């Protein structure tokens, strides 16, 4: 929570400073900066398709976008993430089988994305976006307290996410746009646990992938004043995801 | 001297019979407990179940349709009565990929893994109600002597069986007086063994002790008769090294240990012991341990120091006896070599009754560390079935670490009386919940 507040404060100061100084304009580039809040619940399964679970991800992000060509922007995202599997996750190949029950992992997240809205016809437009996000998690330690012997378990987690979407937008009136389209998302989680209890040691890695990659995205965006763009998106079918984005366009 | 050592006859300090022999038909039926669900999703690792879009597909057509998958399939069989096809895959085949490809076939209406769900692990064996060692509700254990237990003073078998009931791939060698080959609770659980007393390949029990020990480990379970074993699906390799009086030479035992190690046994149960350390026994234990075999031995029943081979700390898991109240059995030996304890007082077992050798459904209560050790051997068989990657020393350590420190009030931690504590199958087999 503290990290989220710090990120938000940093963003606010950054935008206010730049907004206050009209001389900050880039020569050939249009720069935007913003904040995004993502929530997603993704059905996942192991490689055999037998172990099923749901991965919950909460991610506040700081965004910086540069328009590199007409209608094409390249963006960087960085922030903080919190994740956990909603159902219990067992590691039975370890000497002492271990179970995680909604144990939370948190850490930084980094990403890159490209977005474009190259086609406009009347009140309609086509938007496309592709992104890659990498979620890092600080290692976690748990005590293992057995009646006589004690030990510990250590967990490390990594999540990667590749997504792409092509959307058809419609401008209802000036500044308000609705859009809809297919959303492709590939989430992969790698969770490794190791244990050390007395003379016993072992490690096990569980890799889980998103079950269905193709979903439907519905969204709305609204231009607030001459600099702010607020976007709200939701993904259905393949996963449940909500995204709220505040972008300041210089 | 050497000859003397070779001929040293060990005393079998066991078999403090304290209850009557229970011949069939039995007088008590148990009907308690509730079935419980397996908590996690499990499935048959080499099988896919297909529901064809056309019911009643003839085998020839099925073979043709599955032709292009033959490099990954071992066999396809109809499941009569369900209209489904079971596809057995070759080792290493990705079920997920095959499932995906088959799902795209027009002749496939639906497809599924063969999940394991809702297994009921309360065995229906007639005398299960007397087996407090497995499930102690405070019931009457031996009606004839009004011996009752304390609820919870057991090895938590019901909870453990939710995770493993062992496997026919796990063979436990029982070096003892042999086995009652015709006993209804054992006859289907035996792999070839050897008789080192009479030097032949028919290790028939002529005392009763070996039959009892074997039944504690792996009596046929959930078969509506007799008793339940700890490791339902494990198999027994009977090796007779003790004669009809319960005695045997170190050399016979050493030969049996080497035979077991060379014949694929994963565990060797030694419900026997002698007071003297000898290279005969030590070298044989060392040989088996080097081959990755887990040795489990009883500590002895004379309230004295731990006997050999249990006293070989580095080589053998030494098991003492507890009673139906989680107290140390009065006869159980003690010393720093004791690793853990398991129930060994009034344990109901399958039996070879010398007075009535034709009886194939004979049961008897017995006490001794001889009956405690096979509980631990059975536990090892349960663990090895679900974690084949563990070596003997890891299995041994895990069994000790997950034991209940039942005498912690007087002797916290590992002690000379109950070692790490009383065997607990739940903590041994069920996942440990990590939390801060």
Interface residues (C-beta under 8 A of the other chain):
Chain A: X45 X47 X48 X49 X50 X51 X52 X88 X90 X91 X92 X93 X95 X96 X97 X98 X99 X100 X101 X103 X142 X144 X146 X147 X148 X149 X153 X155 X197 X198 X199 X200
Chain B: X39 X40 X41 X42 X43 X94 X95 X96 X99 X113 X115 X163 X386 X387 X389 X390 X393 X394 X397 X398 X400 X401 X402 X403 X404 X405 X408 X413 X414 X420 X421 X427 X429 X430 X431 X432 X433 X434 X435 X436
